[in-house]
């Protein structure tokens, strides 16, 4: 009888302790997270066009989030290795960004940054394939590492 009571006590303790855990996520506890909604590889076939990089913010930030877009040569290197490609980094004089750093107020869900290519400067480059890879970085928001970059490919 003592063994049965002891087993019941242990089982009841396990049930009570497992029910008291907070296994749910409270929205207020989710930090601001940034990601590029159109991340991945984009073929920049029309060099006269302006391409938008769409930065989205998720989570609960009751503060202004600041971030930058930075050139990411390692993204190009990794892409070349994984895809047996030979893209060279696009020189800085061949493109411009509408902004490189930006802020998102607590009420804002995202931002769009324009990339414009200089077709004449690109045409003056030696023959070959070029790429511009950009990553989003922030000191006060998490970055979704699955959607943190965009890579524009220019095949010539």
PALUM-939856 format. One record per residue (C-alpha): residue number from 1; x, z, y negated. Coordinates in pm, 1 decimal, padded with zeros to 6 digits, always signed. Layout:
PALUM-939856
+-----+----------+----------+----------+
! pos !        X !        Z !        Y !
+-----+----------+----------+----------+
! NUM !        X !        Z !        Y !
...
+-----+----------+----------+----------+
//
This chain:
PALUM-939856
+-----+----------+----------+----------+
! pos !        X !        Z !        Y !
+-----+----------+----------+----------+
!   1 ! +00000.0 ! +00000.0 ! +00000.0 !
!   2 ! +00288.8 ! +00082.3 ! -00236.6 !
!   3 ! +00440.2 ! -00260.3 ! -00168.1 !
!   4 ! +00113.4 ! -00433.0 ! -00252.6 !
!   5 ! +00077.8 ! -00236.5 ! -00576.2 !
!   6 ! +00440.1 ! -00311.4 ! -00665.5 !
!   7 ! +00386.5 ! -00686.3 ! -00600.8 !
!   8 ! +00067.8 ! -00682.3 ! -00811.4 !
!   9 ! +00254.3 ! -00508.0 ! -01092.8 !
!  10 ! +00538.6 ! -00764.9 ! -01083.4 !
!  11 ! +00290.9 ! -01055.3 ! -01073.0 !
!  12 ! +00092.0 ! -00911.3 ! -01364.0 !
!  13 ! +00413.8 ! -00862.8 ! -01563.9 !
!  14 ! +00512.3 ! -01224.9 ! -01509.5 !
!  15 ! +00169.1 ! -01349.6 ! -01614.3 !
!  16 ! +00161.8 ! -01133.7 ! -01927.0 !
!  17 ! +00515.5 ! -01224.6 ! -02032.5 !
!  18 ! +00463.0 ! -01598.1 ! -01978.9 !
!  19 ! +00138.9 ! -01593.2 ! -02179.0 !
!  20 ! +00300.3 ! -01420.1 ! -02472.9 !
!  21 ! +00554.0 ! -01699.9 ! -02531.3 !
!  22 ! +00492.5 ! -01939.6 ! -02818.4 !
!  23 ! +00526.7 ! -02272.6 ! -02637.4 !
!  24 ! +00362.8 ! -02471.8 ! -02913.7 !
!  25 ! +00514.1 ! -02623.5 ! -03225.0 !
!  26 ! +00390.3 ! -02514.9 ! -03564.0 !
!  27 ! +00390.1 ! -02805.4 ! -03811.7 !
!  28 ! +00532.4 ! -02586.5 ! -04086.1 !
!  29 ! +00841.2 ! -02527.7 ! -03869.5 !
!  30 ! +00929.4 ! -02895.6 ! -03826.3 !
!  31 ! +01212.8 ! -02982.8 ! -04066.7 !
!  32 ! +01223.2 ! -03304.9 ! -04267.0 !
!  33 ! +01342.1 ! -03594.1 ! -04052.9 !
!  34 ! +01446.5 ! -03935.2 ! -04181.6 !
!  35 ! +01453.8 ! -04260.1 ! -03989.4 !
!  36 ! +01460.2 ! -04633.8 ! -04053.8 !
!  37 ! +01122.2 ! -04765.2 ! -03943.3 !
!  38 ! +01252.7 ! -05122.0 ! -03905.3 !
!  39 ! +01578.5 ! -05011.5 ! -03741.6 !
!  40 ! +01778.7 ! -05224.7 ! -03504.9 !
!  41 ! +01920.7 ! -05575.2 ! -03529.8 !
!  42 ! +01773.4 ! -05822.1 ! -03778.6 !
!  43 ! +01876.4 ! -06186.5 ! -03791.7 !
!  44 ! +01933.1 ! -06270.1 ! -04158.3 !
!  45 ! +01857.8 ! -06640.5 ! -04126.5 !
!  46 ! +01739.3 ! -06689.9 ! -04485.5 !
!  47 ! +02018.0 ! -06575.5 ! -04715.9 !
!  48 ! +01801.1 ! -06647.6 ! -05020.9 !
!  49 ! +01546.9 ! -06388.6 ! -04907.5 !
!  50 ! +01543.2 ! -06019.9 ! -04991.7 !
!  51 ! +01523.3 ! -05792.4 ! -04689.1 !
!  52 ! +01368.2 ! -05445.5 ! -04704.9 !
!  53 ! +01502.2 ! -05140.3 ! -04526.5 !
!  54 ! +01211.0 ! -04902.9 ! -04479.2 !
!  55 ! +01309.1 ! -04535.7 ! -04475.9 !
!  56 ! +01039.4 ! -04300.7 ! -04344.0 !
!  57 ! +01020.6 ! -03922.6 ! -04363.9 !
!  58 ! +00850.5 ! -03704.5 ! -04106.2 !
!  59 ! +00824.4 ! -03331.9 ! -04059.4 !
!  60 ! +00738.5 ! -03072.7 ! -04317.3 !
!  61 ! +00963.6 ! -03066.8 ! -04619.4 !
!  62 ! +00846.4 ! -02860.6 ! -04911.1 !
!  63 ! +01150.0 ! -02977.4 ! -05104.6 !
!  64 ! +01305.6 ! -03301.1 ! -05224.1 !
!  65 ! +01506.0 ! -03478.6 ! -04955.6 !
!  66 ! +01814.6 ! -03671.7 ! -05065.8 !
!  67 ! +01984.8 ! -03940.8 ! -04860.7 !
!  68 ! +02220.8 ! -04236.8 ! -04875.7 !
!  69 ! +02267.4 ! -04566.5 ! -04697.6 !
!  70 ! +02625.4 ! -04609.1 ! -04586.4 !
!  71 ! +02812.4 ! -04901.8 ! -04437.7 !
!  72 ! +02864.2 ! -04847.2 ! -04063.6 !
!  73 ! +03139.8 ! -05060.1 ! -03914.9 !
!  74 ! +03125.5 ! -04863.5 ! -03587.2 !
!  75 ! +02770.4 ! -04989.6 ! -03528.1 !
!  76 ! +02905.4 ! -05346.5 ! -03538.3 !
!  77 ! +03193.6 ! -05258.6 ! -03304.2 !
!  78 ! +02952.6 ! -05099.0 ! -03053.8 !
!  79 ! +02715.3 ! -05395.9 ! -03074.3 !
!  80 ! +03001.0 ! -05639.8 ! -03012.4 !
!  81 ! +03113.2 ! -05446.4 ! -02704.2 !
!  82 ! +02762.4 ! -05406.1 ! -02558.4 !
!  83 ! +02659.3 ! -05767.2 ! -02622.0 !
!  84 ! +02987.6 ! -05954.6 ! -02578.7 !
!  85 ! +02956.9 ! -06067.9 ! -02940.7 !
!  86 ! +03213.3 ! -06119.7 ! -03214.7 !
!  87 ! +03056.5 ! -06015.9 ! -03546.2 !
!  88 ! +03292.0 ! -05931.1 ! -03830.3 !
!  89 ! +03188.3 ! -05681.0 ! -04100.1 !
!  90 ! +03038.1 ! -05855.7 ! -04403.4 !
!  91 ! +03250.7 ! -05793.3 ! -04714.6 !
!  92 ! +03091.5 ! -05584.1 ! -04990.6 !
!  93 ! +03092.3 ! -05870.8 ! -05241.8 !
!  94 ! +02851.2 ! -06064.4 ! -05018.3 !
!  95 ! +02549.9 ! -05834.4 ! -05056.6 !
!  96 ! +02389.0 ! -05580.1 ! -05284.1 !
!  97 ! +02148.5 ! -05291.5 ! -05232.4 !
!  98 ! +01874.0 ! -05200.4 ! -05478.1 !
!  99 ! +01995.7 ! -04839.1 ! -05442.7 !
! 100 ! +02249.7 ! -04666.2 ! -05220.4 !
! 101 ! +02121.9 ! -04313.5 ! -05264.0 !
! 102 ! +01764.3 ! -04199.6 ! -05302.6 !
! 103 ! +01538.0 ! -03896.1 ! -05315.0 !
! 104 ! +01201.0 ! -03833.9 ! -05153.0 !
! 105 ! +00981.4 ! -03567.2 ! -05310.1 !
! 106 ! +00787.6 ! -03334.6 ! -05081.0 !
! 107 ! +00475.2 ! -03549.3 ! -05126.7 !
! 108 ! +00650.8 ! -03880.7 ! -05049.2 !
! 109 ! +00653.0 ! -04023.1 ! -04697.8 !
! 110 ! +00916.2 ! -04290.1 ! -04741.0 !
! 111 ! +01099.8 ! -04544.7 ! -04949.4 !
! 112 ! +01202.2 ! -04907.7 ! -04932.9 !
! 113 ! +01549.5 ! -05031.6 ! -05020.3 !
! 114 ! +01611.6 ! -05400.8 ! -05083.9 !
! 115 ! +01913.0 ! -05588.4 ! -04948.0 !
! 116 ! +02004.3 ! -05912.5 ! -05122.2 !
! 117 ! +02270.7 ! -06144.8 ! -04986.8 !
! 118 ! +02497.4 ! -06364.7 ! -05200.0 !
! 119 ! +02474.3 ! -06699.9 ! -05019.5 !
! 120 ! +02757.4 ! -06854.6 ! -05222.4 !
! 121 ! +02995.7 ! -06568.6 ! -05143.6 !
! 122 ! +02902.5 ! -06586.6 ! -04774.8 !
! 123 ! +02955.8 ! -06964.3 ! -04768.2 !
! 124 ! +03306.5 ! -06908.1 ! -04910.0 !
! 125 ! +03400.4 ! -06686.6 ! -04611.3 !
! 126 ! +03595.9 ! -06827.9 ! -04317.8 !
! 127 ! +03375.6 ! -06969.3 ! -04041.9 !
! 128 ! +03238.8 ! -06706.6 ! -03806.6 !
! 129 ! +02959.7 ! -06460.0 ! -03748.5 !
! 130 ! +02917.6 ! -06164.0 ! -03983.4 !
! 131 ! +02711.1 ! -05846.6 ! -03982.0 !
! 132 ! +02611.1 ! -05578.5 ! -04226.1 !
! 133 ! +02532.3 ! -05245.4 ! -04061.4 !
! 134 ! +02392.8 ! -04955.4 ! -04262.5 !
! 135 ! +02307.9 ! -04600.5 ! -04153.4 !
! 136 ! +02096.2 ! -04339.1 ! -04327.6 !
! 137 ! +02271.1 ! -04007.6 ! -04397.0 !
! 138 ! +02142.9 ! -03683.4 ! -04549.3 !
! 139 ! +02272.5 ! -03334.2 ! -04618.9 !
! 140 ! +01930.1 ! -03170.3 ! -04631.5 !
! 141 ! +01725.2 ! -03353.7 ! -04366.9 !
! 142 ! +01764.5 ! -03430.1 ! -03999.1 !
! 143 ! +01828.3 ! -03791.5 ! -03901.0 !
! 144 ! +01655.1 ! -03946.4 ! -03600.1 !
! 145 ! +01962.3 ! -04083.1 ! -03422.0 !
! 146 ! +01749.0 ! -04333.2 ! -03227.5 !
! 147 ! +01644.1 ! -04502.0 ! -03553.1 !
! 148 ! +01926.9 ! -04432.0 ! -03795.2 !
! 149 ! +02071.1 ! -04780.4 ! -03849.9 !
! 150 ! +01988.4 ! -05138.4 ! -03935.4 !
! 151 ! +02221.9 ! -05430.2 ! -03867.8 !
! 152 ! +02178.8 ! -05767.1 ! -04036.2 !
! 153 ! +02340.2 ! -06053.4 ! -03842.7 !
! 154 ! +02451.9 ! -06372.2 ! -04014.3 !
! 155 ! +02549.6 ! -06653.7 ! -03781.0 !
! 156 ! +02737.8 ! -06944.7 ! -03932.8 !
+-----+----------+----------+----------+
//
